Amino acid sequence: MEAAVVLARQAYKAIVMQLESDGAEHFPGAALAVMPSLDAALRDLEAGRAGIRLAHAHGLADVLSSQGTIGAIAAHFRGTGVKPVRAVLFDKTAERNWGLGWHQDRTICVEARRDTPGFGPWTIKAGLTHVAPPFRYIERMITLRVHLDDVTTANAPLLVAPGSHKSGLIPVGDVAAVVAACGRKSCLARAGDIWAYATPILHASEAASQPARRRVLQIDYSADELPDGLNWLGVT
């Protein structure tokens, strides 16, 4: 995968962002070889929901690991100690055509609540325990978005504010000013592409103007261990 990352950067350096400087990077076709495995693992998930949080993704352990086709991209940027710590399948359609304002991802998913200094508040999302950790944990994470369908300008691409990942924890009242200063880029994709993001980057998504099915498997990776008996929920 190291050679693949280098080749992708050489071929697309003129038209795509770089993860270190911009907080996002595009890897065209990086997941094409494992699309049959992804389809098989995800096809039986409950339909009709916009976002499905995956505690278990049977059949995906190998491709998501740091040695796998997908996880190797995370390992390239964050080291071979990374592991998948959270996964969500987003399924946007004409019937589920939502928009999402500018924000940072600030929570992690853990096995169970264990009150720990610096961790909180706690929330339950889709029956899973989430907590806001000290922001340094978020800053060391990387997020991969694996596209199962094409994403055009009319089909609600993810929007990012390049460079905003360097601003630390951004107060909600300052988000609009940071986006204005950084600008915004649309993350277009074809089925089989992967986008890698610095997890704290400001991002948003508008409702599709010409909605078509837009499935994205989003996986967060971290190499950190949590303190005081807290454990990542992970993806198995």
Long-range contacts (C-beta under 8 A, 24 or more apart in sequence): 1-69, 1-72, 1-73, 1-75, 1-76, 2-76, 4-30, 5-73, 5-76, 17-160, 17-162, 17-185, 19-77, 19-142, 19-196, 19-197, 19-198, 21-162, 21-163, 22-160, 22-162, 22-163, 22-185, 23-160, 23-162, 23-163, 23-164, 23-165, 23-166, 23-197, 23-198, 23-200, 23-201, 24-160, 24-162, 24-185, 24-187, 24-195, 24-196, 24-197, 24-198, 24-201, 25-195, 25-196, 26-187, 26-189, 26-193, 26-194, 26-195, 27-73, 27-193, 27-194, 27-195, 27-196, 28-190, 28-193, 29-190, 29-192, 29-193, 30-69, 30-70, 30-73, 30-192, 30-193, 30-194, 31-69, 31-70, 31-146, 31-147, 31-192, 31-193, 31-194, 32-192, 33-69, 34-63, 34-68, 34-69, 34-70, 35-148, 35-191, 35-192, 37-63, 38-63, 38-146, 38-148, 38-217, 39-148, 42-89, 42-148, 42-215, 42-217, 45-89, 47-91, 48-96, 49-91, 49-96, 50-90, 50-91, 50-92, 50-96, 50-98, 51-88, 51-89, 51-90, 51-91, 51-126, 52-88, 52-89, 52-91, 52-126, 53-86, 53-87, 53-88, 53-109, 53-125, 53-126, 53-128, 54-87, 54-88, 54-89, 54-235, 55-128, 55-233, 55-235, 55-236, 56-235, 56-236, 57-87, 57-235, 57-236, 58-236, 60-235, 61-235, 61-236, 64-219, 64-235, 70-144, 70-146, 70-194, 70-219, 71-219, 71-221, 73-144, 73-194, 73-196, 74-142, 74-144, 74-196, 74-219, 74-221, 77-142, 77-196, 78-140, 78-141, 78-142, 78-221, 78-222, 78-223, 79-223, 81-223, 82-142, 82-221, 82-222, 82-223, 83-221, 83-222, 83-223, 83-232, 83-234, 84-219, 84-220, 84-221, 84-234, 84-235, 85-109, 85-141, 85-220, 85-221, 85-222, 85-232, 85-233, 85-234, 85-235, 86-219, 86-220, 86-232, 86-233, 86-234, 86-235, 87-217, 87-218, 87-219, 87-220, 87-235, 88-217, 88-218, 89-215, 89-216, 89-217, 89-218, 90-214, 90-215, 90-216, 90-217, 90-218, 91-213, 91-214, 91-215, 92-155, 92-156, 92-208, 92-211, 92-213, 92-214, 92-215, 93-211, 93-212, 93-213, 93-214, 94-208, 94-211, 94-212, 97-156, 97-207, 97-208, 97-211, 98-205, 98-207, 99-156, 99-204, 99-205, 99-206, 99-207, 100-204, 100-205, 101-204, 102-159, 102-161, 102-175, 102-176, 102-179, 102-202, 102-203, 102-204, 103-175, 103-202, 103-203, 103-204, 104-138, 104-169, 104-170, 104-200, 104-201, 104-202, 104-203, 105-138, 105-143, 105-199, 105-200, 105-220, 106-132, 106-135, 106-138, 106-169, 107-131, 107-132, 107-133, 108-132, 108-133, 108-137, 108-138, 108-220, 108-222, 108-232, 109-232, 109-233, 110-226, 110-230, 110-231, 110-232, 110-233, 111-230, 111-231, 111-232, 111-233, 112-231, 114-228, 114-229, 114-230, 116-226, 116-227, 116-228, 116-229, 116-230, 117-228, 119-230, 128-233, 129-233, 133-226, 135-168, 135-169, 135-200, 137-222, 137-224, 137-226, 138-199, 138-200, 139-165, 139-168, 139-198, 139-199, 139-200, 140-222, 140-223, 140-224, 141-199, 141-200, 141-220, 141-221, 141-222, 142-196, 142-197, 142-198, 142-199, 142-220, 142-221, 143-196, 143-197, 143-198, 143-199, 143-218, 143-219, 143-220, 143-221, 144-194, 144-195, 144-196, 144-197, 144-218, 144-219, 144-221, 145-187, 145-189, 145-194, 145-195, 145-196, 145-197, 145-216, 145-217, 145-218, 146-193, 146-194, 146-216, 146-217, 146-218, 146-219, 147-189, 147-190, 147-191, 147-192, 147-193, 147-194, 147-195, 147-215, 147-216, 148-191, 148-215, 148-216, 148-217, 149-191, 149-212, 149-213, 149-214, 149-215, 150-189, 150-190, 150-191, 150-212, 151-187, 151-188, 151-189, 151-190, 151-214, 151-216, 152-188, 152-210, 153-186, 153-188, 154-208, 154-209, 154-210, 155-208, 155-210, 155-211, 155-212, 155-214, 156-205, 156-206, 156-207, 156-208, 156-211, 156-214, 157-186, 157-187, 157-188, 157-189, 157-205, 158-186, 158-187, 158-195, 158-203, 158-204, 158-205, 159-184, 159-185, 159-186, 159-187, 159-203, 159-204, 159-205, 159-206, 160-184, 160-185, 160-187, 160-197, 160-201, 160-202, 160-203, 161-185, 161-201, 161-202, 161-203, 164-200, 164-201, 164-202, 165-197, 165-198, 165-199, 165-200, 165-201, 165-202, 168-200, 169-200, 170-202, 175-202, 178-202
